[in-house]
């Protein structure tokens, strides 16, 4: 997390849950299963209340994740998704998205098309 007071939001895109372990040597589809929009100032204040140190891997509670979810669930976002945005995100759930007319799977070491 940052200490900047100019930052308004954190956007997090998450894929499917997988078992813990190494993914070295494997290929994974590039897909988005959920989208979260955190109010940066509110999150920072809540983290400070809990005594969480700021850094790359700051602890976010399950309740904070649930409150920040804007896709596929969640209606209380200050920046609500349009039906078109929801449609495009739905296409990205499978890992074979054809947004923009190009599909396929992303592979490490290969630039996306």
C-alpha positions as CSV (number, residue, x, y, z in Angstrom):
1,X,0.0,0.0,0.0
2,X,1.1,3.6,-0.5
3,X,1.0,6.5,1.8
4,X,-0.1,8.8,-1.0
5,X,-3.2,10.8,-0.3
6,X,-3.7,11.4,-4.0
7,X,-4.5,7.7,-4.7
8,X,-8.2,7.1,-4.8
9,X,-8.6,3.4,-5.6
10,X,-6.8,0.1,-5.8
11,X,-8.1,-2.2,-8.5
12,X,-7.5,-6.0,-8.1
13,X,-8.3,-8.6,-10.8
14,X,-8.3,-12.2,-9.6
15,X,-8.3,-15.5,-11.4
16,X,-9.5,-18.9,-10.4
17,X,-8.4,-20.4,-7.1
18,X,-5.7,-23.0,-7.5
19,X,-4.0,-25.4,-5.2
20,X,-0.9,-24.1,-3.4
21,X,2.3,-25.1,-5.1
22,X,4.7,-24.2,-7.8
23,X,3.5,-23.3,-11.2
24,X,7.0,-23.4,-12.8
25,X,6.8,-25.1,-16.2
26,X,3.1,-24.9,-16.5
27,X,0.8,-22.7,-18.6
28,X,-2.2,-21.0,-17.2
29,X,-5.1,-19.4,-19.0
30,X,-5.3,-15.6,-18.6
31,X,-8.7,-15.1,-17.1
32,X,-10.5,-12.9,-14.6
33,X,-13.0,-14.4,-12.2
34,X,-13.5,-11.5,-9.9
35,X,-12.8,-7.7,-9.8
36,X,-12.4,-5.7,-6.6
37,X,-12.2,-1.9,-6.3
38,X,-10.9,-0.7,-2.9
39,X,-11.3,2.8,-1.7
40,X,-7.6,3.6,-1.0
41,X,-8.1,6.1,1.8
42,X,-10.7,3.9,3.6
43,X,-8.5,0.8,3.3
44,X,-5.5,2.6,4.6
45,X,-7.4,3.9,7.6
46,X,-8.8,0.5,8.4
47,X,-5.3,-1.1,8.0
48,X,-3.8,1.5,10.4
49,X,-6.6,0.8,12.9
50,X,-5.7,-2.8,12.9
51,X,-2.0,-2.1,13.2
52,X,-1.1,-3.6,9.8
53,X,2.2,-2.4,8.3
54,X,2.1,-1.0,4.8
55,X,3.9,-2.8,2.1
56,X,3.6,-5.0,-0.9
57,X,1.7,-7.8,0.9
58,X,-0.5,-5.9,3.3
59,X,-3.1,-8.0,4.9
60,X,-6.6,-7.5,3.7
61,X,-9.5,-9.1,5.6
62,X,-12.2,-11.3,4.0
63,X,-14.7,-8.6,5.0
64,X,-12.7,-6.0,3.1
65,X,-12.5,-8.2,0.0
66,X,-16.2,-8.8,0.1
67,X,-17.0,-5.1,0.5
68,X,-14.7,-4.2,-2.5
69,X,-16.1,-6.8,-4.9
70,X,-17.6,-5.2,-8.0
71,X,-17.6,-8.3,-10.3
72,X,-19.3,-10.8,-10.6
73,X,-21.2,-9.6,-7.5
74,X,-21.4,-6.3,-5.7
75,X,-23.6,-3.3,-6.4
76,X,-22.3,-0.7,-4.0
77,X,-19.3,0.5,-6.0
78,X,-18.7,4.2,-6.3
79,X,-17.8,3.4,-9.9
80,X,-20.4,0.9,-11.1
81,X,-19.7,-1.3,-14.1
82,X,-21.8,-0.9,-17.2
83,X,-23.6,-3.8,-18.7
84,X,-21.0,-3.8,-21.5
85,X,-18.1,-3.9,-19.0
86,X,-19.8,-6.9,-17.3
87,X,-20.2,-8.6,-20.6
88,X,-16.5,-8.2,-21.5
89,X,-15.5,-9.4,-18.0
90,X,-17.7,-12.5,-18.4
91,X,-15.8,-13.4,-21.6
92,X,-12.6,-13.3,-19.6
93,X,-13.8,-15.9,-17.1
94,X,-12.9,-18.9,-19.4
95,X,-9.4,-18.0,-20.3
96,X,-10.1,-18.1,-24.0
97,X,-11.3,-14.5,-24.4
98,X,-12.0,-13.2,-27.8
99,X,-12.2,-9.5,-26.8
100,X,-11.0,-7.4,-29.7
101,X,-11.3,-10.3,-32.1
102,X,-8.3,-12.2,-30.9
103,X,-8.4,-15.1,-28.5
104,X,-6.1,-17.8,-27.2
105,X,-4.1,-18.4,-24.0
106,X,-1.3,-16.3,-22.7
107,X,1.9,-18.2,-22.1
108,X,4.8,-17.1,-19.9
109,X,7.6,-15.6,-22.0
110,X,5.2,-14.8,-24.8
111,X,3.7,-11.3,-25.3
112,X,0.0,-11.1,-25.4
113,X,-1.4,-10.3,-28.9
